[in-house]
């Protein structure tokens, strides 16, 4: 395993390629009119950086996966032989590799975030909640080859989906010369090639507007071949549906099958990253800093001797203000939240970013949900904690949707007798995207207002 310094230096190199290269090599003043020629040169520089970053990310992810595979086999042996010291050491090494994988994927997410221009709704349409795939496969080699072919054009860029945390539709997310996104499926192997040829034939002979029936067309064929053709057909539908939803801002969610009408809250983009910057500056002198944002979000920043005790310190301070304990979040939760602005793209200095990911500084946060409820009430909404029984009922009513629950209780916002449970997304927005709690709440209100004005809601 690479030592900490070597790994940090490699992360810095990838950070410069993925997040800084375009700006550093073709700086543009976006406050002034920009010529097409200058903008094209800027995009070419960005693409150059993305391509180099992708190569380095893949190298690191492959190394990490191979190391984890080897260590996992050793761990099984140590457990069988009850070698507890070696078991503990190996578990720690695997945990370190898991963390490094998250960093690499979040660097890839940084590229993706630029490509989707920071639009959460696009990220949600591309995410299926699946586990990270293995890169040690023939299929991944074929995908790399296609991506390399596309990336030979300076005006285009192809991002390999499997190295990101949230692009789980299509093998490649590509940006063409005209700037439009494309989701590409890559198939390798003789069976896949045969299945692809059959599917193309089915598509060409199916009348326009008529639903494609793979099973009926191939009813006399080999069962495994039929299953493969069906799987490829579903992948094509999923990719096409996601692409159309991204383009038209309405369509069908590929995961749930529910209708989607994109509503991005108009008030939900104000961040507190300036507060974080200020606390980081103060902590460099005093080794700790604390503040509260919107009377809702308690933030503590800790360095040096305060690092081991920072979490406990913030919890005690927040409890003394709130009156009870709420969950505590580390800013590094950003690495585990699939759809949020990556830490590497935030308006923080390189020094601050790397102090955070290396643990030289720790940032803890506590959300006062009681005060958040009071803010909804102040805005004229009926907002409250549900009882345990009510929470169970609303989980059934909104099955499949992530609802925020604390101590077996959900928070519900009611408008015109319609109930809107607060989802887990509020955590990712406040902690992962560093958006102000009141800004996130206002965005949620926008969504409620949009929903309650629709005819289908009025008729219920």
C-alpha positions in Angstrom: 0.0 0.0 0.0 1.2 3.5 -0.8 2.3 5.6 2.1 0.2 8.6 3.1 2.5 11.2 1.5 2.7 9.4 -1.8 -1.1 9.0 -1.9 -1.7 12.6 -1.0 0.7 13.8 -3.7 -1.1 11.6 -6.3 -4.5 13.0 -5.2 -3.2 16.5 -5.6 -2.0 15.8 -9.1 -5.4 14.4 -10.1 -7.1 17.4 -8.3 -5.1 19.8 -10.5 -6.0 17.9 -13.7 -9.7 17.5 -12.9 -10.5 20.8 -11.1 -7.8 23.3 -12.0 -6.2 22.6 -15.4 -8.8 24.4 -17.6 -8.9 27.5 -15.4 -5.1 27.6 -15.0 -4.2 27.1 -18.6 -7.0 29.1 -20.3 -8.3 31.6 -17.7 -11.5 33.3 -18.6 -13.2 36.4 -17.1 -16.9 35.3 -17.1 -17.9 38.8 -16.0 -17.1 39.9 -19.6 -18.3 38.8 -23.0 -16.4 35.6 -24.1 -15.7 34.9 -27.8 -16.5 31.4 -29.2 -12.8 30.9 -30.0 -11.8 31.6 -26.4 -14.6 29.4 -24.9 -13.7 26.5 -27.3 -10.0 26.7 -26.2 -11.1 26.8 -22.5 -13.3 23.7 -23.0 -10.4 21.9 -24.8 -8.2 22.7 -21.9 -10.8 21.3 -19.5 -11.2 18.1 -21.6 -7.4 17.7 -21.6 -7.4 17.9 -17.8 -10.4 15.5 -17.5 -8.8 12.9 -19.7 -5.5 12.9 -17.8 -7.3 12.8 -14.5 -9.4 9.8 -15.6 -6.3 7.8 -16.6 -4.8 8.4 -13.1 -8.1 7.6 -11.3 -8.4 4.3 -13.2 -4.8 3.4 -12.3 -5.5 4.1 -8.6 -8.9 2.3 -8.5 -7.4 -0.8 -10.2 -4.5 -0.9 -7.7 -6.9 -0.4 -4.8 -9.2 -3.2 -6.0 -6.3 -5.6 -6.4 -4.9 -4.8 -3.0 -8.3 -5.2 -1.3 -8.8 -8.5 -3.1 -5.5 -9.8 -1.8 -6.0 -8.5 1.8 -9.5 -10.0 1.9 -8.1 -13.4 1.2 -5.5 -12.9 3.9 -8.1 -11.7 6.4 -10.1 -15.0 5.8 -7.0 -16.9 6.7 -6.2 -14.8 9.8 -9.8 -15.3 11.0 -9.6 -19.1 10.5 -6.3 -19.2 12.5 -7.6 -16.8 15.1 -4.6 -14.5 14.6 -6.2 -11.5 16.1 -3.3 -9.0 15.8 -2.9 -9.7 12.1 -6.7 -9.6 11.7 -6.9 -6.2 13.3 -4.0 -4.8 11.1 -5.5 -6.2 7.9 -9.0 -4.8 8.7 -7.5 -1.4 9.2 -5.6 -1.6 5.9 -8.9 -2.6 4.1 -10.6 0.3 5.8 -7.9 2.7 4.6 -8.3 1.3 1.0 -12.0 1.8 1.2 -11.5 5.5 2.2 -9.0 6.0 -0.6 -11.5 4.5 -3.1 -14.1 7.0 -2.0 -11.6 9.8 -2.6 -10.8 8.5 -6.1 -14.5 8.2 -7.0 -15.2 11.7 -5.6 -12.4 13.0 -7.9 -14.2 11.3 -10.8 -17.5 12.8 -9.5 -15.8 16.2 -9.7 -15.4 15.7 -13.4 -19.0 14.5 -13.7 -20.2 17.5 -11.6 -18.7 19.9 -14.2 -20.3 17.9 -17.0 -23.8 18.1 -15.5 -23.2 21.7 -14.5 -24.0 21.0 -10.9 -27.6 20.0 -11.5 -28.8 17.6 -8.9 -31.8 16.5 -11.0 -29.5 15.2 -13.6 -27.4 13.3 -11.0 -30.6 11.8 -9.6 -31.7 10.5 -13.0 -28.4 8.8 -13.5 -28.2 7.1 -10.0 -29.8 3.7 -9.3 -28.5 3.0 -5.8 -26.3 0.1 -6.9 -23.0 -1.0 -5.4 -19.7 0.0 -7.0 -18.8 -2.4 -9.9 -15.6 -4.3 -10.2 -13.1 -2.8 -12.7 -11.3 -6.1 -13.1 -13.3 -7.3 -16.1 -13.1 -7.7 -19.8 -16.1 -5.5 -20.1 -14.3 -2.6 -18.4 -11.3 -3.0 -20.8 -13.7 -2.7 -23.7 -15.2 0.4 -22.2 -11.8 2.0 -21.7 -11.0 1.4 -25.4 -14.2 3.1 -26.6 -13.6 6.0 -24.2 -10.0 6.4 -25.5 -11.3 6.5 -29.1 -13.8 9.2 -28.2 -11.2 11.1 -26.2 -8.8 11.3 -29.2 -11.0 14.2 -30.3 -10.0 17.4 -28.4 -13.5 18.7 -28.6 -15.2 15.7 -27.0 -14.9 13.9 -23.6 -16.1 10.5 -22.5 -16.3 9.7 -18.8 -16.4 6.1 -17.8 -19.4 5.7 -15.6 -18.0 2.9 -13.4 -15.3 5.1 -11.8 -17.9 7.6 -10.4 -20.2 7.3 -7.4 -23.4 8.2 -9.1 -23.5 7.6 -12.9 -25.0 4.1 -13.0 -26.8 4.3 -16.3 -24.7 3.6 -19.4 -21.1 2.6 -19.5 -20.0 6.0 -20.8 -21.2 9.5 -20.1 -20.1 11.5 -23.1 -20.2 15.1 -24.0 -20.3 15.6 -27.8 -18.9 18.6 -29.8 -22.2 20.4 -29.6 -22.2 20.0 -25.8 -25.1 17.6 -25.6 -24.8 14.6 -23.2 -24.9 11.0 -24.4 -25.3 7.7 -22.5 -23.4 4.9 -24.2 -23.7 1.2 -23.6 -20.6 -0.9 -24.4 -20.8 -4.6 -25.1 -17.9 -7.1 -25.5 -17.7 -10.9 -26.1 -19.2 -13.1 -28.8 -22.5 -13.6 -26.9 -23.0 -9.9 -26.4 -22.2 -9.2 -30.1 -24.7 -11.8 -31.2 -27.4 -10.4 -28.8 -26.6 -6.9 -30.1 -27.1 -7.9 -33.7 -30.4 -9.7 -32.9 -31.6 -6.6 -31.0 -30.7 -4.3 -33.9 -32.7 -6.6 -36.2 -35.7 -6.6 -33.9 -35.6 -2.8 -33.7 -35.4 -2.4 -37.5 -38.4 -4.7 -38.1 -40.7 -3.4 -35.4 -43.2 -0.9 -36.6 -42.9 2.7 -35.3 -44.9 3.2 -32.2 -45.3 -0.5 -31.5 -43.8 -1.9 -28.3 -40.7 -4.1 -28.8 -41.5 -7.7 -27.7 -38.2 -9.6 -27.4 -39.7 -12.7 -25.8 -42.2 -13.2 -28.6 -39.7 -12.6 -31.3 -37.1 -15.1 -29.8 -39.5 -17.7 -28.4 -37.7 -20.5 -30.2 -34.2 -19.3 -29.2 -31.8 -20.3 -26.4 -33.0 -19.2 -23.0 -29.7 -17.5 -22.0 -29.6 -15.7 -25.3 -33.2 -14.4 -24.8 -32.3 -13.2 -21.3 -29.3 -11.4 -22.6 -31.2 -9.7 -25.4 -33.9 -8.7 -22.9 -31.3 -7.3 -20.5 -29.7 -5.2 -23.3 -33.2 -4.0 -24.4 -34.0 -2.8 -20.8 -30.6 -1.1 -20.6 -31.3 0.8 -23.9 -34.7 1.9 -22.6 -33.2 3.0 -19.3 -30.5 5.0 -21.0 -32.9 6.5 -23.5 -35.4 7.4 -20.7 -32.7 9.0 -18.6 -31.3 11.0 -21.5 -34.7 12.3 -22.5 -35.6 13.3 -18.9 -32.3 15.2 -18.7 -33.0 17.0 -22.0 -36.7 17.7 -21.4 -36.6 18.1 -17.6 -39.6 15.6 -17.4 -40.1 12.0 -18.0 -39.9 8.7 -16.0 -37.5 7.9 -13.2 -35.5 4.8 -14.4 -35.3 3.4 -10.9 -38.8 3.8 -9.5 -40.8 4.1 -12.8 -42.6 7.1 -11.4 -43.3 10.2 -13.5 -40.7 13.0 -13.1 -41.3 16.7 -13.5 -38.1 18.5 -12.6 -38.6 21.2 -9.9 -35.5 22.7 -8.6 -36.3 25.0 -5.7 -35.6 28.6 -6.6 -34.3 29.4 -3.1 -32.2 26.3 -2.4 -28.7 27.2 -3.6 -27.4 29.6 -0.9 -24.4 28.0 0.8 -22.5 28.6 4.0 -19.1 27.8 2.5 -17.9 31.3 3.4 -18.6 30.4 7.0 -16.6 27.3 6.7 -13.7 29.3 5.2 -13.8 31.8 8.0 -13.8 29.0 10.7 -10.9 27.3 9.0 -8.9 30.5 9.1 -9.7 31.1 12.8 -8.8 27.5 13.6 -5.3 27.9 12.1 -4.5 30.3 15.0 -6.7 29.0 17.8 -6.9 25.3 16.8 -10.7 25.4 17.2 -13.7 27.6 16.1 -17.4 27.4 16.5 -20.5 29.1 15.1 -24.2 28.6 14.4 -25.8 29.1 10.9 -29.5 30.3 10.7 -29.9 29.3 14.4 -30.1 25.7 13.1 -26.7 24.4 12.1 -24.0 24.2 14.7 -20.4 23.9 13.3 -17.2 23.2 15.0 -13.7 23.1 13.4 -10.8 21.5 15.2 -7.1 21.1 14.7 -4.0 19.8 16.7 -4.7 18.9 20.3 -8.5 19.4 19.8 -8.9 16.8 17.1 -9.5 13.8 19.5 -12.1 15.8 21.5 -13.7 18.0 18.9 -16.8 15.8 18.4 -17.6 15.6 22.1 -17.0 19.3 22.5 -19.5 20.2 19.7 -22.0 17.7 21.0 -21.9 19.2 24.5 -22.1 22.9 23.2 -25.0 22.1 20.8 -26.9 20.2 23.5 -26.6 23.1 25.9 -28.2 25.3 23.3 -30.8 22.9 21.8 -31.7 21.1 25.0 -31.2 17.6 23.6 -28.9 15.6 21.4 -29.3 15.4 17.6 -27.1 13.4 15.2 -23.6 14.7 14.5 -22.2 14.8 11.0 -18.6 15.0 9.7 -18.0 17.2 6.6 -16.3 14.1 5.2 -19.7 12.5 4.9 -19.5 14.4 1.5 -17.4 11.4 0.3 -20.2 9.0 1.0 -23.1 11.0 -0.3 -23.5 9.9 -3.9 -25.3 13.0 -5.3 -23.9 16.2 -3.9 -21.3 18.8 -4.9 -17.9 17.0 -4.5 -15.6 18.4 -1.8 -12.9 19.0 -4.5 -15.1 21.5 -6.4 -16.1 23.6 -3.4 -15.0 27.2 -3.0 -12.2 26.3 -0.6 -8.4 26.7 -1.0 -6.4 23.6 -2.0 -4.7 23.8 1.4 -8.1 23.6 3.2 -9.4 20.8 1.0 -6.4 18.6 1.7 -6.3 19.4 5.4 -9.9 18.1 5.5 -9.3 14.9 3.5 -6.1 14.0 5.4 -7.6 14.6 8.8 -5.3 17.5 9.7 -8.5 19.4 10.4 -11.9 18.0 11.4 -15.3 19.7 10.9 -18.3 18.5 12.9 -21.9 19.6 12.4 -25.2 19.2 14.3 -28.6 20.1 12.8 -31.2 21.4 15.3 -34.3 19.8 13.7 -36.5 21.4 16.3 -35.5 24.9 15.0 -35.9 23.7 11.5 -39.5 22.8 12.3 -40.0 26.2 13.8 -38.8 27.8 10.6 -41.4 26.0 8.6 -44.0 27.1 11.1 -42.8 30.7 10.9 -43.3 30.5 7.1 -46.9 29.4 7.6 -46.7 25.6 7.3 -48.0 23.0 9.7 -44.8 21.2 10.7 -44.2 18.7 13.5 -42.6 15.5 14.6 -44.8 12.5 14.0 -45.5 9.8 16.6 -43.9 6.4 16.1 -47.2 5.0 14.9 -47.7 7.9 12.4 -44.1 7.4 11.2 -44.7 3.8 10.5 -47.9 4.7 8.5 -46.2 7.4 6.5 -43.3 5.0 5.7 -45.9 2.7 4.2 -47.5 5.6 2.3 -44.2 6.7 0.8 -42.6 3.3 0.4 -39.4 3.4 -1.6 -38.7 7.0 -0.8 -36.0 7.8 1.8 -37.5 9.6 4.8 -35.5 11.2 7.5 -36.2 9.5 10.8 -34.7 10.2 14.3 -35.6 8.2 17.3 -38.3 6.4 15.3 -40.0 9.7 14.4 -40.3 11.5 11.0 -40.9 15.2 10.4 -44.0 16.0 8.4 -44.9 19.3 6.6 -48.6 19.7 5.8 -50.2 22.0 3.2 -53.8 21.9 2.2 -54.3 18.5 4.0 -51.5 17.0 2.0 -48.5 15.5 3.9 -44.9 15.9 2.8 -42.4 14.0 5.0 -39.0 15.5 5.2 -36.6 13.2 3.2 -33.0 12.2 3.8 -32.1 14.6 0.9 -32.2 17.4 3.4 -29.1 16.0 5.1 -27.2 15.7 1.8 -28.2 19.3 0.9 -27.1 20.7 4.2 -24.1 18.5 5.0 -23.0 17.4 1.5 -23.8 20.5 -0.5 -23.2 22.9 2.4 -26.4 24.8 1.7 -27.9 26.9 4.4 -30.7 25.2 6.3 -33.2 28.0 5.7 -32.3 27.9 2.0 -32.9 24.2 1.8 -36.2 24.7 3.7 -37.3 27.4 1.2 -36.4 25.1 -1.7 -38.6 22.4 -0.1 -41.4 24.9 0.2 -41.1 25.6 -3.5 -41.6 21.9 -4.2 -44.6 21.8 -1.9 -46.2 24.8 -3.6 -45.6 23.3 -7.0 -47.1 20.0 -6.0 -50.2 21.5 -4.3 -51.1 23.6 -7.4 -51.2 20.5 -9.7 -54.7 19.3 -10.7 -54.0 15.7 -9.7 -53.4 16.9 -6.1 -56.4 19.1 -6.0 -58.6 16.3 -7.0 -57.4 14.0 -4.2 
